[in-house]
Amino acid sequence: MLDISQVYNINFLEEGMLSVIPEAIVIIFAFIVLFLTFFEKLSKSDNPYYLSLISIGFSMLYILMLSGRTIDGFYGSIVFNRFSVFLFIGILFSGFLTILMSKNYIDNFEVPLPEYYSLILFGVASMMLLVSSNNLIMVFLSIEFMSITAYILTGYLKGNLRSTEAALKYFVLGTFASAFLIFGSVFIYAATGHLNLYNIHFFIVNIASKGLVNFGDIKIYLAIGLILFLVGLAFKMSLFPFHSWTPDAYDGAPTPVTNFMATGVKIAAFAIFLRIFSLIYNFNIMDFNNILWMLAILSMSFGNIAALMSSNIKRLLAYSSIAQAGYILVGIIGGGYYGYSGTLFYLLAYVFMTAGAFAVVIIFENFDLMSLDIKKYSGIGYKYPIVAAAMTFFLLSLAGIPVTSGFMGKFYVFSAAIKSRYNLLVLIAFINSAFAAFYYIKIIVRMYMPDKEELIASLNGVQRGGMSGGSDQGKPSGDFGIVNGKINEELMIVIFICLFFTLLMGIYPQLFINFAHNSISSLWNI
Amino acid sequence: MDFFIKYLLSILIFFPLASVVLLLFINKKNEGLLRNLASILSLVEFIFSVYLFVYFKPDTYKFQFVEKLNWISTFGASYFLGIDGVSLFLILLTTLLTFVSLISSYRYIKDHIKEFVILMLTLETFMIGTFASLDVLLFYLFWEFMLIPMYFIIGMWGTGRRVYSAVKFVLYTLSGSLIMLFGLIYIFILHYDQTGNFTFNILRLYNTHIPINLQILLFIALFLGFAIKIPVFPFHTWLPDAHTEAPTAGSVILAGVLLKFGVYGFFRFAMPLLPAATLMLAPLVIIIGVIGVLYGALVSMVQKDLKRLVAFSSVSHMGFIMLGLFAMSAISVDGSILQLLNHGITTGALFLFVGMLYERAHTRQIADFGGIAKKAPILTTLFMISVLASIGLPGLNGFVGEFLILIGSFNHYMLLTIIATSGIIFAAVYLLWMFQRVMFQGITNPQIESFQDMDLREIITVLPLILLMFLIGFYPAPFLERIDPTVVHFLSMISRHGYVHNLIKLKMGLSNA
C-alpha cells in the first residue's frame, strides 16, 4: 500500500511552494492592488502605485534570500536556480522602472488605475514564471499569461484608436504565434514522449550517444517540432520575419507599456529561448545555428534600415529593438559559457538603456502624434540639459559607443561569436552597428544642433533665402525647443537609475560578468 | 611627491575629468569665470605633464610610469598604463594644444561656453588615455569615445554645414574603428586559442603567432581603422569638411592631436602585432602615402578657402609621415615621430592664425584678404614663421622631421622618396602663394582697413608653439634622444619577426624542393 504522504510528499509540496515564492509574492500583491478597486477612495489615491513598488521590492528580497539554491518545484516543471535569479532581477527592474514611469503618465487618461498596476504586476509574475519554467506546457502557459497581460496593457487607453488598433494587431498575430508554439510542443512530445525539458534533454543525449536506428524517424518529428517552437518564440523575441507586430504595438501602446514590452517581454522571451536552446536545440538534429545566423542578420539589417527611415521616436526605438534582438541573438549563436553569459549581460544592459530612453520619450510626449516626431526634439539640449545629456548617453549606449553598457554588451557577444569563428556574422554585425549609429546620432543632432534657419522658417512660416555661411558665430543663445517637457521626480529617478547602471556596466562590468557567469553555470547543472 | 610621480599618468588622465565635475557646478551665466577657470585648469594639466618629461628616463625603450590594476579579469583586460618615448611627446602635445585651444577661443566661442569648456576637457581626458593605455580594450574605450566630444564641438560651434561635417566625421571614423575592433578581437581570440588565456595586454599580444594570410586580412582591418583616422589618401574625404566647419579650437585639436592617433595606432598596434603583413604590405602603404603627399599638395594649391587649404596640406604631411613610418629604417621612423609633433605644432599654429583672420574679417576666402601686412606686423611675422616651418625651412622644426624622413627612406625606396620630395616644393608653392595673396598686395576688402593686430592673449596663444618651432629646429636632440630607443626597439621587434618569417619561407621552399 502506498502511503498518501509518500505520494503527496509534504516536503515535496513545500519545496514546490518555495520555488515560486518570488512570483507568488508579486501575484498576491497584484490581487491586493486589484481589490483596491472596491474602495473608491483608495483606488483614486497613489496606493496602487506604492503597493506595486513594494511588491517588487519584496520579491527582490526573496530572490536574494533564495539565491544560490537550486529548487525543483511542482514535479520539475518549475526550476529556481541561479539562471532564474539573474533574469528575475532583470525582469523586476524592468517592472519597477515601468511602474515608476507610469505614475504621471497614466494619470492623464480617464482609465482605472488599480487594474493597470495589477496588470503590470501580473505581467512581471508571468515573465518570471516563464523564465523559471522547465516544462513545455509550463512554457506555453506562461507565455500565454504574459501575452494576455501585454495585449490588455497595449489597448489600455480606452477610446484611443491607435492603442486599440495596436492591441488588436498584437492579439491576432500573437495568437497565431501561440498556435505555432503549441503545435511545436506537440511534435516534440510526439518525438520524445516527454514534456519536461530535462527529460527531453536526456532522451536526446541518450539517443545521440547510442545511435539508435530509429533515430531517423524521431529526427524528422523533432526537427519540425523545434522549428515550429522556434517560430513561436521568435515572434516574442521580435526577430525579423516575425517582427511585424512590433512597430505597431510599440507605437500604439502607452509609452510605459511600450517600455515594458521592449524590456520585460524581450528579456523573458530570450531567457526561455536560451534555456530551451541550450537544453534541446544544441544537438545533432539539425544545424539550428544556420537558421539563427540568418535570423540575426536579417533582424539587425531590417531593424536598422527601417529605423533609419522612421521619424517617430517610438517607432524608431521599436525598429531599433528589432536590431538589438539581432545583436543579442549573436551571443546565443556564439554559444558556450562565453556567449550565453554575454547574452545575459547584454539583456540586462538592454533593459537599462531602453528604459532610460523611453523615460525621456515620456517626458516630451504630449499625447498626440506630433510630439513623437523627432523633429520636435530640436533644441531640447539647451532647454533641458540634464535630460538631453541622459538621452544622449542612452542613445550612445544603444549605438554601442564605449564607456556605456551597450559597448560592453556588444563586445561581449561579438567576441563570443568570433571565438566560435562566426567571422562573417560578426563583420556584418559590426557594419550594422556603424550603420545604426547614424539614426541614433540623428536624434542627438536634433537635440543639440537644431537647424536655426529651418526652425525659424517653421515658426514664422517665412522662407529664408540661402544663408551663405555668413551667419557668423553660429546660433543665438536663446532656447528654441518647441516641446515642453514635463519633468517629474519619478521619471528623474528612472533616468538616474538607468544612467547609473548603464555607466557602471560600461566602466566596470566585472561585477555583472561574474553574476552572468554564475547564472549560466547553473544552466548546465542538471 | 612619490605618490604623485607614481600615479602621474592616472592623474593626468583624470584631472581634466575632475575639472569637468568642478565646472559643472558653476553657473552657466558666469562665462568669464568658466573660461578662465578652464584655461587655468588646463594649464595646470600641462604643468603636470611637464613632470612626465622631467622624470622620464631617456635611455631605455621600456615602458615607464607603468600602472596596472585589474579591470575586467574575465577578458584579461586591465587598467594598464605606461608610456615610452613616443607617447610621452604625444601626451605633452595634447596637454599643450588643449591649453592653447582653450585660450584661443575666448573670442571665437560666444555661446554655450559651459558646454564648450566641459567638452574640451572631457576630450583631453580621452586623448591622454588613448596615448597612455597599453591594454587594447582600454585603448579602444578611450579611442572611440573621443569621437563624441569632438562631434559636439564641430556640430555645435561649427560654421556652415557643421552638422553634415560632424555626422560625416563620426560615421566615417566609427565604421573604420568598428572594423578595427573586429581585427583586434580576432587577435585577442587567436591569442586565447594559442595560450588558453584571455588577455588584452598588448605586450603579451605581441607574441601571438598569426599565419601570414590571416595577418594580411587583419592588417587590412586595422589599416581601415587607423588610416581613416590619419587620414590616408582615399579615406581622407571627411577631413576637409570637418576641418573647415569646425571652430578654431576644434581644428587645432583635430589637426594637432586627433590625426596623430592613426599613426600612433600603426606604431603601437598594427605594425608590431602583424609584423609579417607589415613587411609585406609596406611598399603598398608607402605608395598610398606618396599619392597622399602629391594629392594633398596639388589640391591645396587650388583651394580658395584658407582653412581647406591648411586641411589639405595636412593630408600631404600625413603622407610624408606614413612614408617615414613604413620605410622602417631607424632614421625615417625617428623622423616620422618627430614630424608628428611638428605637424601638431605647425598646423595647430596655422589654424590659430586662420582663426584670427576669420575673427577679424569674417571670411576665410583667400580672395577677400590682401594687404594685411601693413596693418598687422606682428601677426604677419608670426604667421610667416609658422608657414615657413610648415614648408620645412632649415632652422625651423619642419625641416628636421622631413629631412630625417627623406634620408631615412631614400635607401629603401629611392624613386618614391624622390617623388615625395616634390611634395616639399609644392608645399612651398601653395603656402607661400597663399601667404602672398593674404598678407601682401593691395587692400581690396574694406573690412581689412580696420584690421587690428594681435592682442596680448593671442600672442600668448601662439607663442609656445612658435618657441617650440625654433627649439626643435635648432636643437632637436632632447626630443630625438627620447624617441630613439623606443624606435630602435620597435624596429627590432618587427625585423625579428621578419627574420623568423624569412626563415620559415626558406624552410618551406626547401621542403617543397
Interface residues (C-beta under 8 A of the other chain):
Chain A: Y382 L396 I401 P402 V403 F407 F411 F414 S415 I418 K419 N423 V426 L427 F430 I431 S433 A434 A437 F438 I441 K442 V445 Y448 M449 D451 G469 G470 D472 Q473 G474 K475 P476 S477 Y508 P509 Q510 I513 N514 H517
Chain B: N70 W71 I72 S73 T74 F75 Y108 K110 D111 H112 L137 Y140 L141 F142 W143 E144 F145 L147 I148 Y151 F152 G155 M156 W157 G158 T159 G160 R162 V163 A166 V167 V170 L171 L174 S175 L178 I179 L181 F182 I185 Y186 F188 I189 Y192 H362
